[in-house]
Amino acid sequence: MGQNADIRRWGSSSSDAVQLLPHGVVSYARSYPDGYVSAWHDHPRHQLVYAVAGLMMAEAGGTSWAVPAGSGLIVPAGVLHEIRMAGEVQLQSLYIDPAEPGADAMAECRAVTVAPLLAGLIAALCEMNNPWPLPPRAHHLSRLILIELGAAAKSPLSLPYPCDARLQRVCDALMDSPGSMQTIDHWAALAGMSRRSFTRRFQQQTGLSFGRWRDRLRCQIALRAEARGARMELVAQKLGYASRQSLLAMMRRVV
């Protein structure tokens, strides 16, 4: 009774407060302005952060993600993460008790595509605004959400950061100059490695070829610029593309 009284006093507008509710799955919806930063933090529950509109740029577990509208980021309990908003962002978040049946679908940090069925389930649960005692409909929505999350496809917009300091040197240089047209031999030399060792090591540490990693970096930068209203012709020039169409073609291949 005391806990529920505290929650009523704090109000359900706080994401920390809703996590104290007795529900196995709680919902929280909010809009954020461009440039808002949810600085490094973690939660006692697993979290799904679903971008209904706008673009989130997130970092967690040595990986950065672009999470555009229609995608979500799954962050397991206790994992530090930071989220930055590019453009005005409308979010719907779910916080899942790790002991909840089906919560093992949330054990891996990953970005997922939120299919229409899952989007509808999340919206319906958010509209119920965490009723207690838990009505059957809310219970069934929660169960279906966890089932659908377990089957959700991974987003292609993750950008893993390598552990090897030599490869980090290359990634940092590319982040500083994403439109660089230098050859792979140049980047291998910067890492102090042969071309063969560089490409093999890069694939091992990131799960991506160097070319695919660079494309994902450029795609993330372009999505962020687009969300903030930048002219895509200028973005294409900055990223080393001859035209807006060339940039968009690369983005379609990645996404």
C-alpha positions as CSV (number, residue, x, y, z in Angstrom):
1,M,0.0,0.0,0.0
2,G,2.8,2.4,0.9
3,Q,4.6,1.7,-2.5
4,N,1.4,2.4,-4.4
5,A,0.9,5.6,-2.5
6,D,4.5,6.7,-3.3
7,I,3.8,6.0,-7.0
8,R,0.6,8.1,-6.9
9,R,2.5,10.9,-5.2
10,W,5.3,10.9,-7.8
11,G,3.0,10.5,-10.7
12,S,3.2,8.1,-13.7
13,S,5.1,10.7,-15.8
14,S,8.4,9.4,-14.4
15,S,10.0,6.3,-16.0
16,D,11.6,5.5,-12.7
17,A,8.3,5.7,-10.9
18,V,6.5,3.3,-13.3
19,Q,9.2,0.7,-12.8
20,L,8.1,0.5,-9.1
21,L,4.7,-0.7,-10.2
22,P,3.8,-4.4,-9.4
23,H,3.2,-5.1,-13.1
24,G,5.5,-7.6,-14.9
25,V,5.4,-5.3,-18.0
26,V,4.8,-1.5,-17.6
27,S,4.5,1.1,-20.3
28,Y,5.7,4.7,-20.6
29,A,5.1,7.1,-23.5
30,R,6.6,10.6,-24.0
31,S,7.8,13.0,-26.6
32,Y,11.3,14.6,-26.6
33,P,12.6,17.7,-28.4
34,D,15.5,17.6,-30.9
35,G,18.9,17.4,-29.1
36,Y,17.5,15.9,-25.8
37,V,20.1,13.6,-24.3
38,S,19.2,10.7,-21.9
39,A,22.7,10.5,-20.4
40,W,24.3,7.2,-19.4
41,H,22.1,5.2,-17.1
42,D,20.7,1.8,-16.5
43,H,17.4,0.2,-15.3
44,P,16.5,-2.6,-12.9
45,R,14.2,-3.9,-15.6
46,H,14.7,-4.8,-19.3
47,Q,13.6,-2.0,-21.6
48,L,12.2,-1.7,-25.1
49,V,12.5,1.9,-26.4
50,Y,10.3,2.1,-29.5
51,A,10.6,5.1,-31.8
52,V,7.0,5.9,-32.9
53,A,8.3,9.0,-34.7
54,G,11.7,10.7,-35.1
55,L,15.1,9.2,-34.8
56,M,17.1,8.1,-31.7
57,M,20.9,7.7,-31.7
58,A,21.8,5.2,-29.0
59,E,25.0,3.7,-27.5
60,A,25.2,0.6,-25.3
61,G,27.6,-2.3,-24.9
62,G,30.2,-1.0,-27.3
63,T,27.7,-0.6,-30.1
64,S,26.0,2.5,-31.5
65,W,22.6,2.4,-33.2
66,A,20.5,4.6,-35.4
67,V,16.9,3.8,-34.3
68,P,14.5,5.5,-36.7
69,A,10.7,5.5,-36.6
70,G,9.4,1.9,-36.7
71,S,12.4,0.5,-34.9
72,G,13.1,-0.2,-31.2
73,L,16.1,-0.8,-29.0
74,I,16.1,-3.6,-26.5
75,V,18.3,-2.9,-23.5
76,P,18.7,-5.6,-20.9
77,A,18.5,-4.8,-17.2
78,G,21.7,-3.3,-15.8
79,V,23.2,-2.4,-19.1
80,L,24.5,1.2,-19.3
81,H,23.2,3.2,-22.3
82,E,22.8,6.7,-23.7
83,I,20.1,8.0,-26.1
84,R,20.2,11.2,-28.1
85,M,17.2,12.5,-30.0
86,A,17.6,13.7,-33.6
87,G,14.6,15.8,-34.5
88,E,11.4,15.7,-32.4
89,V,11.0,12.1,-31.1
90,Q,7.9,10.3,-29.9
91,L,8.7,7.2,-27.8
92,Q,6.8,4.4,-26.3
93,S,8.8,2.4,-23.8
94,L,8.2,-0.9,-22.0
95,Y,9.9,-2.0,-18.9
96,I,9.9,-5.8,-18.3
97,D,10.6,-7.5,-15.0
98,P,13.5,-10.0,-15.7
99,A,11.6,-12.7,-13.8
100,E,8.6,-12.3,-16.1
101,P,7.8,-15.4,-18.3
102,G,9.2,-14.7,-21.7
103,A,11.6,-12.0,-20.6
104,D,14.5,-14.0,-22.0
105,A,13.6,-12.4,-25.3
106,M,15.1,-9.2,-23.8
107,A,18.4,-10.7,-22.6
108,E,20.4,-9.4,-25.6
109,C,21.1,-5.8,-26.4
110,R,19.9,-5.2,-29.9
111,A,17.9,-3.0,-32.2
112,V,14.8,-4.5,-33.8
113,T,12.2,-3.7,-36.5
114,V,8.8,-3.2,-34.9
115,A,6.3,-4.8,-37.3
116,P,2.7,-3.4,-37.5
117,L,1.3,-6.1,-35.2
118,L,3.9,-5.4,-32.5
119,A,3.4,-1.7,-32.9
120,G,-0.3,-2.1,-32.4
121,L,0.1,-4.2,-29.3
122,I,2.5,-1.7,-27.7
123,A,0.2,1.2,-28.5
124,A,-2.8,-0.7,-27.0
125,L,-0.8,-1.4,-23.8
126,C,0.3,2.2,-23.5
127,E,-3.3,3.4,-23.9
128,M,-4.3,1.3,-20.9
129,N,-1.9,3.3,-18.8
130,N,-0.8,0.5,-16.4
131,P,-4.1,-0.3,-14.7
132,W,-4.1,-2.2,-11.4
133,P,-5.3,-4.8,-10.6
134,L,-4.1,-6.0,-13.9
135,P,-7.2,-6.8,-16.2
136,P,-7.1,-9.8,-18.5
137,R,-6.6,-7.7,-21.6
138,A,-3.5,-6.0,-20.3
139,H,-2.1,-9.4,-19.2
140,H,-2.7,-10.9,-22.7
141,L,-1.2,-7.9,-24.5
142,S,1.9,-8.2,-22.4
143,R,2.3,-11.9,-23.2
144,L,1.8,-11.3,-26.9
145,I,4.3,-8.4,-26.9
146,L,7.0,-10.7,-25.4
147,I,6.3,-13.4,-28.0
148,E,6.5,-10.9,-30.8
149,L,9.7,-9.3,-29.5
150,G,11.3,-12.8,-29.4
151,A,10.5,-13.1,-33.1
152,A,11.4,-9.5,-34.1
153,A,14.0,-9.1,-36.9
154,K,17.2,-7.3,-36.0
155,S,17.7,-3.8,-37.4
156,P,20.6,-3.5,-39.9
157,L,21.7,-0.2,-38.4
158,S,24.0,-1.3,-35.6
159,L,27.6,-0.1,-35.6
160,P,29.8,-2.3,-33.4
161,Y,33.0,-0.7,-32.1
162,P,36.0,-2.9,-32.2
163,C,38.1,-3.8,-29.1
164,D,41.5,-3.7,-30.9
165,A,43.1,-0.3,-30.3
166,R,44.5,-0.4,-33.8
167,L,41.1,-0.8,-35.4
168,Q,39.6,1.8,-33.0
169,R,42.2,4.3,-34.5
170,V,40.8,3.6,-37.9
171,C,37.1,3.9,-36.8
172,D,37.8,7.1,-35.0
173,A,39.5,8.6,-38.1
174,L,36.5,7.6,-40.2
175,M,34.0,9.1,-37.7
176,D,36.0,12.4,-37.9
177,S,36.1,12.3,-41.7
178,P,33.2,10.0,-42.9
179,G,33.4,11.2,-46.5
180,S,37.1,10.1,-46.9
181,M,37.8,8.4,-50.2
182,Q,41.0,6.7,-48.9
183,T,41.5,3.1,-50.0
184,I,41.5,0.1,-47.7
185,D,45.2,-0.1,-48.0
186,H,45.4,3.4,-46.4
187,W,43.3,2.3,-43.5
188,A,45.3,-0.9,-43.0
189,A,48.5,1.2,-43.0
190,L,47.0,3.5,-40.4
191,A,46.3,0.4,-38.2
192,G,49.8,-0.8,-38.7
193,M,48.6,-4.0,-40.3
194,S,48.7,-5.8,-43.6
195,R,45.6,-5.5,-45.8
196,R,44.8,-9.2,-45.2
197,S,45.2,-9.0,-41.5
198,F,43.3,-5.7,-41.3
199,T,40.2,-7.0,-43.2
200,R,40.2,-10.3,-41.3
201,R,40.6,-8.7,-37.9
202,F,38.0,-6.1,-38.6
203,Q,35.4,-8.8,-39.6
204,Q,36.2,-10.8,-36.5
205,Q,35.8,-7.9,-34.1
206,T,32.7,-6.2,-35.6
207,G,30.9,-8.9,-37.6
208,L,31.0,-6.6,-40.6
209,S,33.4,-6.1,-43.5
210,F,35.2,-2.7,-43.4
211,G,33.1,-1.5,-46.4
212,R,29.8,-2.5,-44.8
213,W,30.9,-0.8,-41.5
214,R,31.7,2.4,-43.3
215,D,28.3,2.3,-45.1
216,R,26.5,1.9,-41.8
217,L,28.4,4.8,-40.3
218,R,27.5,7.0,-43.3
219,C,23.9,5.9,-43.2
220,Q,23.6,6.8,-39.5
221,I,25.1,10.2,-40.1
222,A,22.7,10.8,-43.1
223,L,19.7,9.7,-41.0
224,R,20.6,12.0,-38.2
225,A,21.1,15.0,-40.6
226,E,17.8,14.2,-42.4
227,A,15.9,14.1,-39.1
228,R,17.2,17.6,-38.3
229,G,16.0,18.9,-41.7
230,A,19.4,19.1,-43.4
231,R,19.5,19.4,-47.2
232,M,20.4,15.9,-48.4
233,E,22.4,17.2,-51.4
234,L,24.8,18.8,-48.9
235,V,24.9,15.7,-46.7
236,A,25.8,13.6,-49.8
237,Q,28.7,15.9,-50.6
238,K,30.0,15.7,-47.0
239,L,29.8,11.9,-47.1
240,G,31.7,11.6,-50.4
241,Y,28.7,10.9,-52.8
242,A,28.4,12.6,-56.2
243,S,24.6,13.1,-55.7
244,R,21.7,12.9,-53.4
245,Q,20.5,9.9,-55.4
246,S,23.8,8.0,-54.9
247,L,23.5,8.5,-51.1
248,L,19.9,7.4,-51.0
249,A,20.8,4.3,-53.0
250,M,23.4,3.4,-50.4
251,M,20.9,4.0,-47.6
252,R,18.4,1.7,-49.3
253,R,21.0,-1.1,-49.6
254,V,21.8,-0.8,-45.9
255,V,18.3,-0.5,-44.6
